[in-house]
Amino acid sequence: MHDRLGKLFEGCMKGRTMFVVPFCMGPLDSPYSKFGVQLTDSPYVVVNMKIMTRMGTSALRLITDDTFFLVCWLSSRYNPFSELLIPSFSRVCS
C-alpha cells in the first residue's frame, strides 16, 4: 500500500508551498476536543482553518504521544485518485 501511494503522490507538491497546520476542534482545555494536523498547498484552506478551529502553537503543544489526532491532506491541483479505476470517486475529488 505504501509503495502504491508513494508512486501516486510522487512529485505532487513540486513548485508549491506546503502549509502544516496543527489544529483543535473545540476548546483547548476540553476532554471532548479533537486534534489534527492539516497538510495543504492552499492558502484558502489555511484561512478557513483559522476561522473554524483553534490552530497554531497552542494546539501543537497539546498534541502529545498519547493524544489521538488526525492528519488531513489536501492538494488544490493534484488528484492521485484520478489514476485509479474508480470514475465516480475521481469526479467527486476533482
N, C-alpha and C positions, 0 to 999 in steps of 0.2 A: 504494500500500500504506500509506504513512504517513498519508494523508488518511483512509482507511478505518479504520485502527486508532485514529486520533485521535478519530473520531466514536464508536467503540465504547467508548473509555475516558474520554470526556469526563465530568467530574463524579464519577468513581468514588471519589475519596478525600475528597469533601466531608464535613466534620464529623469526620474521623478523623485520628489521628496517624500520620505516615509515619516508620517506622524505616529508617534506611540503615545497613546492617551490612557493613563490609568484613571478609572472612574468608580464611583459608588452610586448605586441606585438606592436612594433613601438617605436618612440622616446618618452621619458618620458614626455616631455612637449607638445606633440601634442594632440589636441582635438579628433583626429581620432584613437588614440591608444586604444587597448583593453587590459584589465587586467584579470588576472586569478590566481588561486591557483591550483597547480598540487600536488596531493597526490599519492605517488608511493612507491614501495619497490625496485625499480630498479635503481642502480647507473648509468646504461647506459642511462636511461631516464633523470636523473639529468644532466649528462654531455651534452646531446643533447639539453636540455633546455637552458643551458648556451651558447651554440653555436647559437641557434635560437632566443633567447629572451634577454631582459634585466631583470635580476632576482635578487632577494635578498631584502635587506632592502630598497634600492632605490625604488623598485616597491611597496613594502609593505607600505611605507609611503604615497603613493599616492592613496591607496585603502581606501576610507572613507565610511561613512554611505550612502552617496548619489551616490557612484560610482557603476556602474553595473560591475560585474565581474563574471567569470565563474569558477566553481570548476570542475576540471578534476581528475578522479581517475583511476589508472592503477595498476593492480596486475600482476606480472610476472608469478605467479604459479597457481592462483585460478581463475576459470571462473564460477561465480554464474549462468550464463545463461545456462550452460550445463545441469542444473537440470530442465529447462523449456522444454516444449514440442514444441520447435522451432528448429528442426535439422539443417536447413540451417544457422540460426543465430549462433548456437553453433559452427559450423565449422569455421565460419568467425572469431569468438572471440578467438579460441584456438590457 
